[in-house]
């Protein structure tokens, strides 16, 4: 194999590896986005529960 062919082969491998890394990052971003949405639901529920605690309670017998 000539040096030029070796360089081209190496460049193709690097490009392929970078493409695989980019695809993996995209997959992770999608997963994190789904988790972020789930956490958003949890945080909203927490806010609602805390808001209920802030309401003044009626005194019994008054």
C-alpha angles and dihedrals in degrees: 000000000000120000091249092055090048090053092050091048091049091049090052091051091050092048091049092049091049090049090052091049091049091051091049091050090051090052091050092048090053091050093048091048089055090049091048089054090050091050090049089058090050092049092049091051090049091052091051092050092049091047089056090054091054094060112104113254121228117243116239116238098013 
